[in-house]
C-alpha cells in the first residue's frame, strides 16, 4: 500500500495518540497537530506541529503555512472538549467553548487545509453519538450535545461541497472510550475504538460520503 500522509488534530493523547500510533505502525507518514506535544506523540509521528490552537484563525493559518508544499491524504479532526452542563446551572461560556472546539474548529481546519487534500482524499470528523437528536433520551450535556450536532451538520455540508473535488467526509462516533476526557469511565479502550474507527475510514468513499457511523459500523440517526 502506498504511504499516505495522515494529519491528526489533538494527537498528543487519548484517541488522537492511538490513531497516530496506528497509522505510524502501518507505515503512513503521520503529522501530529496539538497544543502541546508528548513523548508518546514524538515517538509515533513523523512530524509534530505543536502550539496550534484549532479555535484560532491565526493559529490555523500558521498551521497551513507550516504545511506549505505538503499534501494530506487523510485529515482527522479529533481535538475535542467535554464539559458537563446541567439545567439550572448552565455556564454559557462553557457552551461557547465546546462549540468552538467541537464544531467550529473542525470546520475551520478543514476549510484552511482543503487545498492540501488531493482527489481521493478523506476527512474524518470524530464526533459523538451524543450529537444525535434522535438518540437523546437522557438529556443534559447541553454544550457537548449541541456542539457535536453542529459538527454533524457541518460535516454533512462538507461532504456535499467536497464531493466534486473527490474528497469524502465521514462523521465517526468512537464509542464510550476510556480516556482522560471520560476520566477512565469508558466501556472500551482507545485501541478497540481506533480499530473500529480506522476500519470505517478505510470503507469511506464518494458513494457513502456524509455518513454518520458508530465505530462498530452501525449507521447512526441524526
Secondary structure, DSSP 4 states (H G I P E B T S, - for coil): -PPPEEEEESTTSHHHHHHHHHHHHTT-EEEEE-SS--HHHHHH-SEEE-S--TT-HHHHHHHHHHTTT---SEEEE---------TTS--HHHHHHHHIIIIIHHHHHHHHHGGGPPTT-EEEEEE-GGG-STT--S---HHHHHHHHHHHHHHHHHHHHHHTTT-EEEEEE--SB-STTTTT--SB-HHHHHHHHHHHHHH--TTTTT-EEETTSPBPP-
